[in-house]
Amino acid sequence: MPRRTEPVETIRGTAHGSAPVPLSVLDLVTVGEGATAAEALRTSVGIAQLAEARGYHRHWVAEHHSMPGVASSSPAVILAHLAARTGRIRLGSGGVMLPNHAPLVIAEQFGTLEALAPGRIDLGLGRAPGTDGATAAALRRTDGGAEGAEDFPQQLAELTRFLDGDFPDGHPYARIHAVPGPVQGSRSRPPIWLLGSSGFSARLAGVLGLPFAFAHHFSAHNTLPALGLYRESFRPSAVLDAPYAVIGVAALAADDEREARRQVLTGALSMLRLRTGRPGLIPTPEAAEAYPFSAPEREFVESWLANIFHGTPDAVREGLDALQRRTGADELMITANAHSGEARLRSYELIADAYDLPREEAC
């Protein structure tokens, strides 16, 4: 069993205002038509600062590759940038796709982040490539894009030992140190989270006694089975005494229902294009409204929108509260996908208002 390197309080959030559980942010750093990646990254800074000022618990960045509408291919770089512009909010990866990287590299990157922002970094890990098979092969320098996923438990164990500096004597890596890290006297390191959209990571997180984050926003039908499996499999560890489950949920609030519908339709059309091999920048609301959806496309879009809480702030809150009661989630991590950064910022502000989250000065 690994030693406890961080107090449980750095994992378990604290609810603010009238929220039933802590609220957090999952940021895809989306790029809309007519915008640039630089503008999208500036929006992410604004969202992190708003989230910090309004009592959100975490701001996580997801790793994606070869997607024109998503600028979060390098979570560690973005997190360092966000850490320099915030002072309290927890920052993390939602997640780093471990099979894309050597475990030592991840240990070094997140050891550096921990040194830059002590006690504020989360290391969320996934086993999917975060892209298509061809791009995964380019990332991993292998002939098969799926290679590495089946080795995830071994990679995770190796990464944990690098972070803790506790390879046993005689191990080939016993004299290798991840720096910054324990060899320099560091007594803390980022807590590891497992992420998933199916049962594999749920069971592994439970067996290892780690916190678990489930991607409800794109795998809603698996949410209850995965959370059930996590809780049933959970074994107390040096990290957690009881299960702690976060679910990622898509939500967008606007001043009126029609505007919310216009904004979420842009993300739905973007997902349709991605799923049909036509990835691109996030379309404008005008382009989404004018798009000539075929019957199957319209069915896909409506199904996608049914899983997004959108509308007025009170309507979004009602949906989030109902989801939390249904799943028993310990924390809700909200992702707001829309064409403009202004719409996303406005949504997080309105949701904070709906829950009476405190308004504090950003660091």
C-alpha positions as a Markdown table, in Angstrom:
| # | Residue | x | y | z |
|---|---|---|---|---|
| 1 | Met | 0.0 | 0.0 | 0.0 |
| 2 | Pro | 1.5 | 3.4 | -0.9 |
| 3 | Arg | 2.3 | 5.8 | 1.9 |
| 4 | Arg | -0.1 | 8.8 | 2.3 |
| 5 | Thr | 1.7 | 11.7 | 0.7 |
| 6 | Glu | -1.1 | 14.3 | 0.9 |
| 7 | Pro | -3.8 | 14.8 | 3.5 |
| 8 | Val | -7.2 | 13.6 | 2.4 |
| 9 | Glu | -8.5 | 17.1 | 2.5 |
| 10 | Thr | -6.6 | 17.9 | -0.7 |
| 11 | Ile | -8.8 | 15.3 | -2.4 |
| 12 | Arg | -12.1 | 15.8 | -0.7 |
| 13 | Gly | -13.6 | 19.1 | -1.6 |
| 14 | Thr | -15.7 | 21.5 | 0.5 |
| 15 | Ala | -19.1 | 22.6 | -0.8 |
| 16 | His | -19.8 | 26.4 | -0.8 |
| 17 | Gly | -23.0 | 28.4 | -0.8 |
| 18 | Ser | -26.0 | 26.2 | -1.3 |
| 19 | Ala | -24.3 | 23.6 | -3.5 |
| 20 | Pro | -24.9 | 20.1 | -2.2 |
| 21 | Val | -21.3 | 19.0 | -3.1 |
| 22 | Pro | -18.2 | 20.9 | -4.3 |
| 23 | Leu | -18.4 | 22.3 | -7.9 |
| 24 | Ser | -15.4 | 22.3 | -10.2 |
| 25 | Val | -14.4 | 23.1 | -13.8 |
| 26 | Leu | -13.3 | 20.8 | -16.6 |
| 27 | Asp | -11.7 | 22.9 | -19.3 |
| 28 | Leu | -11.2 | 21.6 | -22.9 |
| 29 | Val | -9.7 | 25.0 | -24.0 |
| 30 | Thr | -12.1 | 25.1 | -27.0 |
| 31 | Val | -11.4 | 27.2 | -30.1 |
| 32 | Gly | -14.2 | 28.7 | -31.9 |
| 33 | Glu | -14.4 | 29.7 | -35.6 |
| 34 | Gly | -12.8 | 33.2 | -36.0 |
| 35 | Ala | -10.7 | 32.7 | -32.8 |
| 36 | Thr | -7.2 | 31.5 | -32.2 |
| 37 | Ala | -5.6 | 29.1 | -29.8 |
| 38 | Ala | -4.0 | 32.1 | -28.0 |
| 39 | Glu | -7.4 | 33.6 | -27.4 |
| 40 | Ala | -8.7 | 30.2 | -26.2 |
| 41 | Leu | -5.9 | 29.9 | -23.7 |
| 42 | Arg | -6.5 | 33.5 | -22.4 |
| 43 | Thr | -10.1 | 32.4 | -21.9 |
| 44 | Ser | -8.9 | 29.5 | -19.8 |
| 45 | Val | -7.0 | 31.8 | -17.6 |
| 46 | Gly | -10.1 | 33.9 | -17.2 |
| 47 | Ile | -12.2 | 30.9 | -16.3 |
| 48 | Ala | -9.6 | 29.7 | -13.7 |
| 49 | Gln | -9.5 | 33.1 | -12.1 |
| 50 | Leu | -13.3 | 33.3 | -12.1 |
| 51 | Ala | -13.6 | 29.8 | -10.7 |
| 52 | Glu | -11.1 | 30.7 | -7.9 |
| 53 | Ala | -12.9 | 33.9 | -7.0 |
| 54 | Arg | -16.3 | 32.2 | -7.0 |
| 55 | Gly | -15.5 | 29.2 | -4.8 |
| 56 | Tyr | -15.2 | 26.4 | -7.4 |
| 57 | His | -12.9 | 23.7 | -6.0 |
| 58 | Arg | -10.7 | 22.6 | -9.0 |
| 59 | His | -9.9 | 23.6 | -12.6 |
| 60 | Trp | -8.8 | 20.6 | -14.6 |
| 61 | Val | -7.5 | 20.5 | -18.2 |
| 62 | Ala | -8.1 | 17.5 | -20.5 |
| 63 | Glu | -5.5 | 16.1 | -22.9 |
| 64 | His | -6.6 | 15.9 | -26.6 |
| 65 | His | -4.7 | 15.6 | -29.8 |
| 66 | Ser | -5.2 | 16.5 | -33.5 |
| 67 | Met | -8.5 | 18.3 | -32.8 |
| 68 | Pro | -8.7 | 21.7 | -34.3 |
| 69 | Gly | -11.4 | 22.9 | -31.9 |
| 70 | Val | -9.5 | 21.8 | -28.8 |
| 71 | Ala | -6.2 | 23.5 | -27.7 |
| 72 | Ser | -5.4 | 21.3 | -24.7 |
| 73 | Ser | -2.8 | 19.0 | -26.1 |
| 74 | Ser | -0.3 | 19.8 | -23.4 |
| 75 | Pro | -2.0 | 19.9 | -20.0 |
| 76 | Ala | 1.3 | 20.3 | -18.0 |
| 77 | Val | 2.2 | 23.4 | -19.9 |
| 78 | Ile | -1.3 | 24.9 | -19.5 |
| 79 | Leu | -1.4 | 24.1 | -15.8 |
| 80 | Ala | 2.0 | 25.8 | -15.2 |
| 81 | His | 0.5 | 28.9 | -17.0 |
| 82 | Leu | -2.7 | 28.7 | -14.9 |
| 83 | Ala | -0.7 | 28.2 | -11.6 |
| 84 | Ala | 1.2 | 31.4 | -12.2 |
| 85 | Arg | -2.1 | 33.3 | -12.6 |
| 86 | Thr | -4.0 | 31.9 | -9.6 |
| 87 | Gly | -3.3 | 31.4 | -6.0 |
| 88 | Arg | -5.8 | 29.0 | -4.3 |
| 89 | Ile | -7.8 | 26.9 | -6.6 |
| 90 | Arg | -6.6 | 23.3 | -7.2 |
| 91 | Leu | -5.4 | 22.6 | -10.7 |
| 92 | Gly | -5.0 | 19.3 | -12.5 |
| 93 | Ser | -5.2 | 17.1 | -15.5 |
| 94 | Gly | -8.6 | 15.7 | -16.4 |
| 95 | Gly | -6.6 | 13.9 | -17.6 |
| 96 | Val | -3.2 | 13.0 | -18.8 |
| 97 | Met | -3.4 | 9.9 | -21.0 |
| 98 | Leu | -0.7 | 7.8 | -19.4 |
| 99 | Pro | -0.1 | 5.4 | -22.3 |
| 100 | Asn | 0.9 | 8.4 | -24.5 |
| 101 | His | 3.9 | 9.2 | -22.2 |
| 102 | Ala | 6.7 | 7.5 | -20.3 |
| 103 | Pro | 5.8 | 7.4 | -16.6 |
| 104 | Leu | 9.1 | 9.1 | -15.6 |
| 105 | Val | 8.2 | 12.1 | -17.9 |
| 106 | Ile | 4.8 | 12.5 | -16.2 |
| 107 | Ala | 6.4 | 12.2 | -12.7 |
| 108 | Glu | 8.9 | 14.9 | -13.6 |
| 109 | Gln | 6.3 | 17.2 | -15.2 |
| 110 | Phe | 3.9 | 17.0 | -12.2 |
| 111 | Gly | 6.7 | 17.1 | -9.7 |
| 112 | Thr | 7.6 | 20.4 | -11.3 |
| 113 | Leu | 4.0 | 21.6 | -11.1 |
| 114 | Glu | 3.9 | 20.6 | -7.5 |
| 115 | Ala | 7.0 | 22.7 | -6.8 |
| 116 | Leu | 5.5 | 25.6 | -8.6 |
| 117 | Ala | 2.1 | 25.4 | -6.9 |
| 118 | Pro | 2.6 | 23.4 | -3.7 |
| 119 | Gly | -0.5 | 21.6 | -2.5 |
| 120 | Arg | -2.6 | 22.7 | -5.4 |
| 121 | Ile | -1.9 | 20.0 | -8.1 |
| 122 | Asp | -4.0 | 17.0 | -9.0 |
| 123 | Leu | -2.7 | 14.2 | -11.4 |
| 124 | Gly | -5.6 | 12.7 | -13.2 |
| 125 | Leu | -4.8 | 9.8 | -15.4 |
| 126 | Gly | -6.6 | 8.1 | -18.3 |
| 127 | Arg | -5.8 | 5.1 | -20.5 |
| 128 | Ala | -7.5 | 6.2 | -23.7 |
| 129 | Pro | -5.3 | 8.0 | -26.3 |
| 130 | Gly | -7.4 | 11.2 | -26.4 |
| 131 | Thr | -7.5 | 11.1 | -30.2 |
| 132 | Asp | -7.9 | 8.7 | -33.2 |
| 133 | Gly | -5.8 | 5.6 | -33.8 |
| 134 | Ala | -3.4 | 7.1 | -36.3 |
| 135 | Thr | -2.6 | 10.1 | -34.1 |
| 136 | Ala | -2.1 | 7.7 | -31.1 |
| 137 | Ala | 0.4 | 5.8 | -33.2 |
| 138 | Ala | 2.2 | 9.0 | -34.0 |
| 139 | Leu | 2.3 | 9.9 | -30.3 |
| 140 | Arg | 3.4 | 6.5 | -29.1 |
| 141 | Arg | 5.7 | 5.7 | -32.0 |
| 142 | Thr | 4.0 | 2.3 | -32.4 |
| 143 | Asp | 2.2 | 0.5 | -35.2 |
| 144 | Gly | -0.9 | 0.1 | -33.2 |
| 145 | Gly | -2.7 | 3.0 | -31.6 |
| 146 | Ala | -4.2 | 0.8 | -28.8 |
| 147 | Glu | -0.8 | -0.4 | -27.6 |
| 148 | Gly | -0.2 | 0.6 | -24.0 |
| 149 | Ala | -3.8 | 0.6 | -22.7 |
| 150 | Glu | -3.7 | -3.0 | -21.6 |
| 151 | Asp | -0.4 | -2.1 | -19.7 |
| 152 | Phe | -2.0 | 0.7 | -17.8 |
| 153 | Pro | -1.9 | -0.9 | -14.3 |
| 154 | Gln | 1.8 | -1.6 | -14.7 |
| 155 | Gln | 2.5 | 2.0 | -16.0 |
| 156 | Leu | 0.5 | 3.4 | -13.1 |
| 157 | Ala | 2.5 | 1.4 | -10.6 |
| 158 | Glu | 5.8 | 2.6 | -12.2 |
| 159 | Leu | 4.6 | 6.2 | -12.1 |
| 160 | Thr | 3.6 | 5.9 | -8.5 |
| 161 | Arg | 7.0 | 4.6 | -7.5 |
| 162 | Phe | 8.7 | 7.4 | -9.4 |
| 163 | Leu | 6.5 | 10.0 | -7.6 |
| 164 | Asp | 7.2 | 8.3 | -4.2 |
| 165 | Gly | 10.9 | 7.5 | -4.9 |
| 166 | Asp | 10.5 | 4.0 | -3.5 |
| 167 | Phe | 11.6 | 1.4 | -6.1 |
| 168 | Pro | 13.0 | -1.6 | -4.2 |
| 169 | Asp | 16.6 | -2.4 | -4.1 |
| 170 | Gly | 17.7 | -4.4 | -7.2 |
| 171 | His | 15.0 | -2.9 | -9.4 |
| 172 | Pro | 16.4 | -1.5 | -12.7 |
| 173 | Tyr | 15.0 | 1.9 | -11.9 |
| 174 | Ala | 16.1 | 2.0 | -8.2 |
| 175 | Arg | 18.8 | 4.6 | -8.8 |
| 176 | Ile | 16.7 | 6.8 | -11.1 |
| 177 | His | 15.0 | 9.8 | -9.5 |
| 178 | Ala | 12.1 | 11.9 | -10.8 |
| 179 | Val | 13.1 | 15.5 | -10.1 |
| 180 | Pro | 11.7 | 17.6 | -8.6 |
| 181 | Gly | 10.7 | 14.9 | -6.1 |
| 182 | Pro | 11.5 | 12.9 | -3.0 |
| 183 | Val | 15.3 | 12.7 | -3.6 |
| 184 | Gln | 15.4 | 16.5 | -2.9 |
| 185 | Gly | 13.5 | 16.1 | 0.3 |
| 186 | Ser | 10.0 | 16.8 | -1.0 |
| 187 | Arg | 7.4 | 15.4 | 1.4 |
| 188 | Ser | 4.4 | 15.9 | -0.9 |
| 189 | Arg | 3.4 | 15.0 | -4.4 |
| 190 | Pro | 0.2 | 15.4 | -6.4 |
| 191 | Pro | -2.6 | 13.0 | -5.5 |
| 192 | Ile | -3.3 | 10.5 | -8.3 |
| 193 | Trp | -6.8 | 10.2 | -9.7 |
| 194 | Leu | -8.1 | 7.6 | -12.1 |
| 195 | Leu | -10.4 | 8.8 | -14.9 |
| 196 | Gly | -12.7 | 6.7 | -17.1 |
| 197 | Ser | -15.8 | 6.2 | -19.1 |
| 198 | Ser | -16.3 | 2.5 | -18.5 |
| 199 | Gly | -15.8 | -0.1 | -15.8 |
| 200 | Phe | -12.0 | -0.8 | -16.1 |
| 201 | Ser | -10.7 | 2.4 | -14.4 |
| 202 | Ala | -13.6 | 2.3 | -12.0 |
| 203 | Arg | -12.6 | -1.1 | -10.7 |
| 204 | Leu | -8.9 | -0.3 | -10.6 |
| 205 | Ala | -9.5 | 2.9 | -8.7 |
| 206 | Gly | -11.6 | 1.0 | -6.2 |
| 207 | Val | -9.1 | -1.8 | -5.7 |
| 208 | Leu | -6.2 | 0.8 | -5.3 |
| 209 | Gly | -8.2 | 3.0 | -3.0 |
| 210 | Leu | -7.9 | 6.1 | -5.3 |
| 211 | Pro | -10.3 | 8.9 | -6.1 |
| 212 | Phe | -12.2 | 8.3 | -9.3 |
| 213 | Ala | -13.6 | 10.7 | -11.9 |
| 214 | Phe | -16.2 | 9.5 | -14.4 |
| 215 | Ala | -16.9 | 11.1 | -17.8 |
| 216 | His | -20.7 | 11.4 | -17.5 |
| 217 | His | -20.6 | 14.2 | -20.1 |
| 218 | Phe | -20.0 | 11.7 | -22.9 |
| 219 | Ser | -20.8 | 8.3 | -21.4 |
| 220 | Ala | -24.0 | 8.9 | -19.4 |
| 221 | His | -25.3 | 5.4 | -19.8 |
| 222 | Asn | -22.3 | 4.0 | -18.0 |
| 223 | Thr | -22.3 | 6.4 | -15.1 |
| 224 | Leu | -24.3 | 4.4 | -12.5 |
| 225 | Pro | -22.8 | 1.0 | -13.4 |
| 226 | Ala | -19.2 | 2.5 | -13.2 |
| 227 | Leu | -19.9 | 4.3 | -9.9 |
| 228 | Gly | -21.4 | 1.2 | -8.5 |
| 229 | Leu | -18.4 | -0.9 | -9.5 |
| 230 | Tyr | -16.0 | 1.7 | -8.0 |
| 231 | Arg | -17.8 | 1.7 | -4.7 |
| 232 | Glu | -18.2 | -2.1 | -4.5 |
| 233 | Ser | -14.5 | -2.6 | -5.4 |
| 234 | Phe | -13.2 | 0.1 | -3.0 |
| 235 | Arg | -10.6 | -0.8 | -0.5 |
| 236 | Pro | -9.4 | 1.7 | 2.1 |
| 237 | Ser | -5.8 | 2.8 | 1.3 |
| 238 | Ala | -3.2 | 5.2 | 2.5 |
| 239 | Val | -4.8 | 7.8 | 0.2 |
| 240 | Leu | -8.5 | 7.5 | 1.0 |
| 241 | Asp | -10.6 | 5.9 | 3.8 |
| 242 | Ala | -13.8 | 5.9 | 1.8 |
| 243 | Pro | -14.6 | 6.2 | -1.9 |
| 244 | Tyr | -14.6 | 9.7 | -3.5 |
| 245 | Ala | -16.2 | 10.0 | -6.9 |
| 246 | Val | -16.3 | 13.0 | -9.2 |
| 247 | Ile | -18.5 | 13.1 | -12.3 |
| 248 | Gly | -17.8 | 15.3 | -15.3 |
| 249 | Val | -21.1 | 16.9 | -16.5 |
| 250 | Ala | -21.9 | 19.2 | -19.4 |
| 251 | Ala | -23.8 | 22.3 | -18.4 |
| 252 | Leu | -24.3 | 25.7 | -19.8 |
| 253 | Ala | -26.4 | 28.5 | -18.3 |
| 254 | Ala | -27.4 | 31.7 | -20.1 |
| 255 | Asp | -29.7 | 34.6 | -19.3 |
| 256 | Asp | -32.6 | 32.9 | -21.2 |
| 257 | Glu | -33.4 | 29.5 | -22.4 |
| 258 | Arg | -33.2 | 30.3 | -26.1 |
| 259 | Glu | -29.7 | 31.7 | -25.8 |
| 260 | Ala | -28.5 | 28.7 | -23.9 |
| 261 | Arg | -29.9 | 26.4 | -26.7 |
| 262 | Arg | -28.1 | 28.5 | -29.3 |
| 263 | Gln | -24.8 | 28.1 | -27.4 |
| 264 | Val | -24.9 | 24.4 | -26.8 |
| 265 | Leu | -26.0 | 23.7 | -30.4 |
| 266 | Thr | -22.5 | 24.8 | -31.4 |
| 267 | Gly | -20.8 | 22.2 | -29.3 |
| 268 | Ala | -23.3 | 19.5 | -30.5 |
| 269 | Leu | -22.6 | 20.3 | -34.2 |
| 270 | Ser | -18.8 | 20.2 | -33.4 |
| 271 | Met | -19.2 | 16.7 | -31.9 |
| 272 | Leu | -21.3 | 15.6 | -34.8 |
| 273 | Arg | -18.5 | 16.6 | -37.2 |
| 274 | Leu | -15.9 | 14.9 | -35.0 |
| 275 | Arg | -17.9 | 11.7 | -34.8 |
| 276 | Thr | -18.3 | 11.7 | -38.6 |
| 277 | Gly | -14.6 | 12.3 | -39.4 |
| 278 | Arg | -14.9 | 16.0 | -40.0 |
| 279 | Pro | -13.3 | 17.7 | -37.0 |
| 280 | Gly | -13.0 | 21.4 | -37.0 |
| 281 | Leu | -13.2 | 24.6 | -35.0 |
| 282 | Ile | -16.4 | 25.2 | -32.9 |
| 283 | Pro | -19.0 | 26.7 | -35.2 |
| 284 | Thr | -20.7 | 30.0 | -34.5 |
| 285 | Pro | -24.3 | 29.9 | -33.2 |
| 286 | Glu | -25.5 | 31.3 | -36.5 |
| 287 | Ala | -23.7 | 28.5 | -38.4 |
| 288 | Ala | -25.1 | 25.9 | -36.1 |
| 289 | Glu | -28.7 | 27.2 | -36.5 |
| 290 | Ala | -28.4 | 27.3 | -40.3 |
| 291 | Tyr | -26.8 | 23.9 | -40.6 |
| 292 | Pro | -29.0 | 21.5 | -42.8 |
| 293 | Phe | -29.2 | 18.5 | -40.4 |
| 294 | Ser | -30.3 | 15.3 | -42.0 |
| 295 | Ala | -32.7 | 13.1 | -40.0 |
| 296 | Pro | -29.9 | 10.9 | -38.5 |
| 297 | Glu | -27.8 | 13.9 | -37.8 |
| 298 | Arg | -30.7 | 15.6 | -36.0 |
| 299 | Glu | -31.3 | 12.5 | -34.0 |
| 300 | Phe | -27.6 | 12.4 | -32.9 |
| 301 | Val | -27.7 | 16.1 | -32.0 |
| 302 | Glu | -30.9 | 15.9 | -30.0 |
| 303 | Ser | -29.5 | 12.9 | -28.1 |
| 304 | Trp | -26.3 | 14.7 | -27.4 |
| 305 | Leu | -28.2 | 17.8 | -26.2 |
| 306 | Ala | -30.4 | 15.7 | -23.9 |
| 307 | Asn | -27.3 | 15.0 | -21.8 |
| 308 | Ile | -26.4 | 18.7 | -21.4 |
| 309 | Phe | -28.0 | 20.7 | -18.7 |
| 310 | His | -28.8 | 24.0 | -20.4 |
| 311 | Gly | -31.1 | 26.9 | -19.9 |
| 312 | Thr | -31.6 | 29.5 | -17.2 |
| 313 | Pro | -29.3 | 29.3 | -14.1 |
| 314 | Asp | -32.2 | 27.9 | -12.0 |
| 315 | Ala | -32.9 | 25.2 | -14.6 |
| 316 | Val | -29.3 | 24.2 | -14.8 |
| 317 | Arg | -29.1 | 24.0 | -11.0 |
| 318 | Glu | -32.2 | 21.9 | -10.9 |
| 319 | Gly | -30.6 | 19.5 | -13.4 |
| 320 | Leu | -27.3 | 19.3 | -11.6 |
| 321 | Asp | -28.9 | 18.8 | -8.2 |
| 322 | Ala | -31.0 | 15.9 | -9.6 |
| 323 | Leu | -28.0 | 14.3 | -11.2 |
| 324 | Gln | -26.1 | 14.5 | -7.9 |
| 325 | Arg | -28.9 | 12.9 | -6.0 |
| 326 | Arg | -29.3 | 10.1 | -8.6 |
| 327 | Thr | -25.6 | 9.3 | -8.7 |
| 328 | Gly | -24.4 | 10.2 | -5.2 |
| 329 | Ala | -21.4 | 11.9 | -6.7 |
| 330 | Asp | -19.1 | 13.6 | -4.2 |
| 331 | Glu | -18.3 | 16.4 | -6.5 |
| 332 | Leu | -19.6 | 17.8 | -9.9 |
| 333 | Met | -17.0 | 18.9 | -12.5 |
| 334 | Ile | -18.7 | 21.1 | -15.0 |
| 335 | Thr | -17.7 | 21.5 | -18.6 |
| 336 | Ala | -19.2 | 24.2 | -20.7 |
| 337 | Asn | -18.6 | 23.9 | -24.4 |
| 338 | Ala | -19.7 | 26.7 | -26.7 |
| 339 | His | -18.3 | 28.8 | -29.5 |
| 340 | Ser | -17.3 | 31.9 | -27.5 |
| 341 | Gly | -15.2 | 32.3 | -24.5 |
| 342 | Glu | -17.6 | 34.9 | -23.3 |
| 343 | Ala | -20.5 | 32.4 | -23.2 |
| 344 | Arg | -18.5 | 30.0 | -21.2 |
| 345 | Leu | -17.4 | 32.6 | -18.7 |
| 346 | Arg | -20.9 | 33.8 | -18.4 |
| 347 | Ser | -22.2 | 30.3 | -17.8 |
| 348 | Tyr | -19.8 | 29.6 | -14.9 |
| 349 | Glu | -20.7 | 33.0 | -13.4 |
| 350 | Leu | -24.4 | 32.3 | -13.6 |
| 351 | Ile | -24.1 | 28.8 | -12.1 |
| 352 | Ala | -22.1 | 30.3 | -9.2 |
| 353 | Asp | -24.8 | 32.8 | -8.7 |
| 354 | Ala | -27.5 | 30.1 | -8.8 |
| 355 | Tyr | -25.7 | 28.3 | -5.9 |
| 356 | Asp | -24.9 | 31.5 | -4.0 |
| 357 | Leu | -21.2 | 30.7 | -4.2 |
| 358 | Pro | -19.1 | 33.3 | -2.4 |
| 359 | Arg | -17.4 | 36.1 | -4.4 |
| 360 | Glu | -13.8 | 36.6 | -3.3 |
| 361 | Glu | -10.9 | 38.5 | -4.7 |
| 362 | Ala | -8.7 | 36.4 | -7.1 |
| 363 | Cys | -5.1 | 36.0 | -6.1 |
